[in-house]
């Protein structure tokens, strides 16, 4: 399964705009948030994972 930076021009856009920090939020931590976070780290970006915004099973 491709990561967000492989399946989209995300990596190129971040580099072209000089983005150094990525803030990640989301509701599907099992895949989407996890893969986006790993992708941001592989692009040498600083990562901020907003844990309080994630959905939780009750």
C-alpha positions in Angstrom: 0.0 0.0 0.0 1.5 3.4 -1.0 2.1 6.0 1.6 0.6 9.6 1.2 3.9 10.9 -0.1 4.2 8.1 -2.7 0.6 8.2 -3.9 0.4 12.0 -4.1 2.6 15.0 -4.8 2.7 15.7 -1.1 6.5 15.3 -0.6 7.2 17.6 -3.6 4.7 20.2 -2.4 6.1 20.3 1.1 9.6 20.7 -0.2 8.7 23.4 -2.8 6.9 25.4 -0.1 9.7 25.0 2.4 7.4 23.2 4.9 9.5 21.8 7.8 6.7 20.9 10.3 3.6 18.8 9.7 0.7 18.7 12.1 -1.3 15.4 11.8 -4.8 14.9 13.1 -7.4 12.3 12.2 -9.8 9.6 13.3 -8.4 6.4 11.8 -5.1 6.0 13.7 -4.7 2.4 12.7 -3.7 3.3 9.1 -4.3 6.8 7.9 -2.7 8.8 10.8 0.0 6.3 11.3 1.1 6.1 7.6 0.8 9.9 7.2 3.0 10.4 10.3 5.6 7.9 9.1 5.6 9.5 5.7 6.2 13.0 7.2 9.1 11.7 9.2 10.6 10.0 6.1 10.5 13.4 4.4 12.6 14.8 7.2 9.8 17.0 8.5 9.2 17.8 12.2 6.0 16.0 13.2 3.3 17.1 15.6 0.7 14.5 16.3 -2.4 16.0 17.9 -3.5 13.1 20.1 -6.5 14.8 21.7 -8.3 15.1 18.3 -8.3 11.4 17.4 -11.5 9.3 17.7 -11.6 6.6 20.4 -13.7 3.5 20.5 -15.9 3.4 23.5 
